[in-house]
Amino acid sequence: MDTTTFLKKTIGGVTQVEPALTPPPASTEQKSFVKKTKLGSSRSKKREIPEGLWIKCPACDALVFDKELDENLQVCPKCQQHLPIASRERIHSLVETCTFQEMDAEMVSVDILKFASYKSKLDRDRKATMLKDAVVTGVGKIGTHTVALGVMDFRFMGGSMGAVVGEKLTRLIERGTEGGWPVVIISTSGGARMQEGAFSLMQMAKTSAALAYHAKHRHPYLSVLTNNSYGGVMASYAALGDLILAEPGAMIGFAGPRVIKDTTHADLPPRFQTAEFLLDHGLIDAIVPRKEMKARLITYLDYFAAGKKYAAA
Ligand SMILES: [Zn+2]
């Protein structure tokens, strides 16, 4: 008897799991009285739901068909929670078909500090994500606009910024400046990559300097913050957008709420560090649901392009 094998989706990637339907061994004796499974018991639920086809939403506990989640760009259709999305999936949702030309796809970290177990972690995440590091950069078209687009990926070492992320983004920004194109960076990061020590921190200055040069040439930069955007990324390029957008519910800050609470010994206000809180307090300009992101980016890019034409006339 053939059985169907399902692929289990995890944050780390795709792994093969046990067949969902296991045929009974041929030698099993057929008993005349079979104990009935109680309706609604956890055991019967387990049998009805093949592993890997359904994903439990971490926010509302709803079971969502994973194909439905894919079609909905990893946004829970029940509660609209924005779950992590792979960088390539996000690029696909934003750029016009076949227009994205990736840059520096082969750039890899060299583990210059020989930091304990760093190399094995890099290997693990490379295998799991099929990425070389935590950002994918390139030039593509969003609507009619050519843009230099960088998209971070949280699955690769928590989207941490080491020398590769910093260098790839700096080259991207410089390419945008040369081409006279807007730069769009979609961030998700736990912060600087501790395994690269001061080399990670230097990326903050490098990316910021490239953006200052880009601004000097009066080209726009749009920063999109997604869950979560923290640390050295938030303290550099992610906070420097001419427009700063965020996805609903994204957690955004420098240090996490627990660290701030422990340091200041003060009670933090409700919704502290959420995109909604930061919109109310002026750090970000708009909250845009993932499914509307492309249309909204086109609107803003139209606006910047029209302004440029007006200034040149
Ligand atoms: Zn949900």
Boltz pocket constraint, residues with backbone or C-beta under 6 A from the ligand:
constraints:
  - pocket:
      binder: B
      contacts: [[A, 57], [A, 58], [A, 59], [A, 60], [A, 61], [A, 62], [A, 76], [A, 77], [A, 78], [A, 79], [A, 80], [A, 81]]
      max_distance: 6.0
